[in-house]
Amino acid sequence: MRSNANGMIETRLNQQTKVLTWIGSYSGQRGTTAAGNIHGPGSVLAGAGMVVARTAVLTSPIKISETLTSTQSAVLMAGIWRINARTDVDVGGEIRGELALDP
């Protein structure tokens, strides 16, 4: 399915407390955003398990905080996680993107 949806998410990790905060906005989805998830390890095109799941309806703009385990934090810092926004129209993820490190 082709979608004109777009968005931007900024993630910040406090390496001492392991709290990951994601702030962002999105628009143009064909349906209601039913979940926002972080998957990994893997790229946008690869299948990967869910690491952080938010299954409530998400409205833009969003701000979410999650506490990660030490292992999750290390995998995030390795740069092999992706994020997606699932809608009721495209349950596989209408918007997807890799989480990239900003040195």
C-alpha positions in Angstrom: 0.0 0.0 0.0 1.3 3.4 -0.9 0.9 6.2 1.7 1.5 9.9 1.7 2.0 9.9 5.5 5.1 11.5 6.9 6.6 12.3 10.2 9.6 13.2 12.3 10.6 11.6 15.6 13.5 12.7 17.8 14.6 10.3 20.4 16.8 11.0 23.4 18.4 8.5 25.7 19.6 9.4 29.2 22.4 6.9 29.5 22.5 7.0 33.3 18.7 6.4 33.9 18.1 4.5 30.6 15.0 6.6 30.0 14.3 6.9 26.3 12.1 9.9 25.3 10.6 10.2 21.8 9.1 13.5 20.7 7.6 14.0 17.3 4.7 14.7 14.9 3.2 13.0 11.9 0.5 13.7 9.3 -1.1 12.3 6.2 -2.1 8.9 7.4 -5.0 7.2 5.8 -6.3 5.9 9.1 -6.2 6.5 12.9 -2.8 5.9 14.4 -3.4 2.9 16.6 0.1 2.2 17.9 3.7 3.4 17.8 6.4 0.8 18.2 10.1 0.4 18.2 11.5 -2.8 16.6 14.9 -4.3 16.6 17.4 -5.3 16.0 17.1 -4.9 12.3 16.6 -2.4 9.5 13.4 -0.8 8.1 13.1 -3.6 5.5 14.0 -6.5 7.8 11.6 -8.2 10.1 12.3 -7.5 13.8 10.7 -8.1 17.1 8.9 -5.4 19.1 11.1 -3.8 21.7 8.9 -0.9 22.9 5.2 -1.0 22.3 2.6 1.8 22.6 -0.7 0.3 21.7 -2.9 3.3 22.7 -4.3 5.6 20.0 -1.5 8.2 19.4 -2.3 11.8 18.5 0.2 14.1 17.0 2.3 15.7 18.4 3.5 12.9 20.7 5.9 12.7 23.7 6.5 9.3 25.2 9.1 8.2 27.8 10.1 4.5 28.4 12.7 3.1 30.7 15.0 0.6 28.8 17.0 -2.3 30.1 20.7 -2.1 29.9 20.6 -4.6 27.0 18.0 -2.5 25.1 20.0 0.7 25.7 23.1 -1.0 24.2 21.2 -2.2 21.2 19.8 1.3 20.6 23.2 2.8 20.8 24.4 0.3 18.2 21.9 1.9 15.8 19.9 -1.1 14.8 16.4 -0.1 15.9 13.5 1.2 13.8 10.2 2.9 14.6 6.8 2.6 13.0 3.4 4.0 13.3 0.6 1.5 12.8 -2.8 2.6 11.6 -6.2 0.9 11.4 -5.7 0.9 7.6 -2.1 -0.4 7.5 -1.4 -2.6 10.6 2.1 -3.3 9.3 3.1 0.3 9.8 2.1 3.2 7.7 5.1 5.2 8.6 8.5 3.6 9.3 12.0 4.8 9.8 15.4 3.8 11.2 16.5 5.4 14.4 19.9 7.0 13.6 22.5 8.2 16.0 23.4 11.9 16.0 27.1 12.1 17.1 
